[in-house]
Amino acid sequence: MELHEILELHLLSDYSGKDMESHLEEVNKIIGHTHRVLKICEAFAVNLKLEGTELELLKAAAILHDIAKLDEKNGEHNRLVEEAMMDMGIVQFADGKEDKVYEIIEAHKGGFNPSSDIALEAAILRMADKLDKFVKRPTKAEKSCKDSYCKILNYFATKGIALPQKFIDTYEVIMDKLK
C-alpha cells in the first residue's frame, strides 16, 4: 500500500459523524495539500542536499503536518501524529527522533522556535506549507510567506545559526515562479 493511501485511510478513519460527502471533500483537500507540501519540501531538500535522518524527519513531518485537521478535539495532535506514524510504519527513528517530527510539525504554525538541531527542517516545512497557499489565495499567501520568512530569518540570526544560502535561493526561485 502506498504512503498516500495509508494517509487517506487514516484520515477517513477519523470520520466524526459529519456527512460523508463533506468529510471526503475535506480529506481530499488535505491529501492534495499534503502532497504539494511534500513536493516543495523535496525540492528544498534536493537543493540543500539533505539526506539520511534529516531527510526522513522532513518527509515524515511533511506527510503528517496536517493530520489532525479533521479532529475536533483539542490537544490531540501529537496522539494523532503518533497513531499515523505507527499506521504508516514510521514507528521509530534511530535514537527516538519521532519527538523531532512533532517539533518540526509544531514549528510550521504560530511562533517559530524549534531546537537548533532541526531548525532547517522546520524552516523548510513552514515555508513549504506557506508556499502551497498560493494554490488557493495568492494575495494572502504572499503576506503569509513573507511573515514566515521574516520569523525564520530572525530565529536564525538570534540563535547565531547560519541559514544556508541555498535555502534563501530556493525560496526566492519558488516565490518568483508563483508570482
C-alpha positions in Angstrom: 0.0 0.0 0.0 1.3 3.4 -1.0 2.0 6.1 1.7 -0.7 8.4 0.4 -3.2 5.5 0.6 -2.3 4.9 4.2 -2.7 8.6 5.0 -6.1 8.6 3.3 -7.3 5.6 5.3 -6.1 7.2 8.5 -7.9 10.4 7.7 -11.0 8.5 6.7 -11.0 6.6 9.9 -11.2 9.9 11.8 -14.7 10.4 10.4 -16.7 12.0 13.3 -20.3 12.0 12.2 -20.2 14.8 9.6 -22.0 14.0 6.4 -19.7 11.7 4.4 -19.6 13.8 1.3 -18.2 16.9 3.0 -15.8 14.7 5.1 -14.4 13.2 1.9 -14.1 16.6 0.3 -12.0 17.7 3.4 -9.9 14.6 3.2 -9.2 15.1 -0.5 -8.2 18.8 0.2 -5.8 17.7 3.0 -4.3 14.9 0.9 -3.8 17.3 -2.1 -2.2 19.9 0.1 0.0 17.3 1.9 1.2 16.0 -1.5 2.1 19.5 -2.7 3.8 20.4 0.6 5.9 17.2 0.4 6.9 18.0 -3.2 8.0 21.5 -2.1 9.9 20.0 0.8 11.6 17.6 -1.5 12.7 20.5 -3.8 14.3 22.3 -0.9 15.9 19.0 0.3 17.5 18.4 -3.1 18.9 21.9 -3.3 20.2 21.7 0.2 21.5 18.2 -0.3 19.6 16.8 2.8 19.9 13.1 3.3 19.7 10.4 5.9 17.8 11.2 9.1 17.3 14.9 8.3 15.5 13.9 5.0 13.5 11.2 6.8 12.4 13.6 9.5 11.4 16.3 7.0 9.4 13.9 4.8 7.6 12.4 7.9 6.8 15.8 9.1 5.6 17.0 5.7 3.3 13.9 5.4 1.9 14.3 8.9 1.8 18.1 9.4 -2.0 18.5 9.0 -3.1 15.0 10.2 -5.2 16.5 13.0 -7.1 18.9 10.8 -10.2 16.7 10.8 -10.1 16.0 14.6 -12.4 18.3 16.5 -10.8 17.5 19.9 -8.1 19.9 21.2 -4.7 18.7 22.3 -4.9 15.5 20.3 -2.4 16.5 17.6 0.6 14.5 18.9 -1.5 11.5 19.6 -2.8 11.5 16.1 0.6 12.0 14.6 1.9 9.1 16.7 -1.0 6.9 15.5 -0.4 7.8 11.9 3.3 7.2 12.2 2.5 3.7 13.5 -0.1 3.1 10.8 2.4 4.1 8.2 5.2 2.0 9.6 7.2 5.1 10.7 7.2 3.7 14.2 10.7 4.7 15.3 13.7 6.7 14.2 17.1 6.0 15.5 17.6 7.5 18.9 13.9 8.2 19.4 13.7 11.0 16.9 10.0 10.8 16.5 9.8 13.7 19.0 11.7 15.7 16.4 8.9 15.0 13.9 6.4 16.5 16.4 8.7 19.5 17.0 9.1 20.2 13.2 5.3 20.0 12.8 4.7 22.3 15.7 7.1 24.9 14.2 5.1 25.0 10.9 2.5 27.3 12.5 2.4 30.1 15.0 5.7 31.2 16.5 8.9 29.7 15.1 11.2 28.4 17.9 12.4 24.9 17.2 15.5 23.4 18.7 18.6 24.3 16.6 19.2 20.6 15.6 16.0 20.6 13.5 15.7 24.3 12.7 16.4 23.8 9.0 13.9 21.0 8.6 11.3 23.1 10.5 12.0 26.2 8.3 11.6 24.1 5.1 8.3 22.6 6.3 7.0 26.0 7.4 7.9 27.6 4.0 6.5 24.7 2.0 3.2 24.9 3.8 3.0 28.7 3.3 4.1 28.4 -0.4 1.3 25.9 -1.1 -1.2 28.5 0.0 -0.6 30.2 -3.4 -2.8 27.5 -4.9 -5.9 29.0 -3.2 -5.2 32.6 -2.1 -2.2 34.2 -3.8 -2.5 37.6 -2.2 -2.9 36.3 1.3 -0.2 33.6 0.7 2.4 36.2 -0.3 1.9 38.0 3.1 1.9 34.8 5.0 5.1 33.7 3.2 6.9 37.0 3.9 5.8 36.9 7.6 7.1 33.3 8.0 10.3 34.1 6.1 11.0 37.0 8.4 10.3 34.8 11.5 12.7 32.2 10.2 15.4 34.8 9.3 15.0 36.4 12.8 15.2 33.0 14.5 18.4 32.0 12.7 20.0 35.5 13.3 19.0 35.4 17.0 20.4 31.9 17.5 23.6 32.8 15.6 23.0 29.9 13.2 23.8 30.4 9.5 20.8 29.9 7.3 22.1 28.2 4.2 22.2 30.4 1.1 20.6 27.5 -0.8 17.5 27.8 1.4 17.3 31.5 0.6 17.9 30.9 -3.1 15.3 28.1 -3.3 12.7 30.2 -1.5 13.3 33.1 -3.9 13.1 31.0 -7.0 9.8 29.4 -5.9 8.4 32.8 -5.0 9.3 34.2 -8.4 7.6 31.3 -10.1 4.5 31.7 -8.1 4.1 35.5 -8.7 
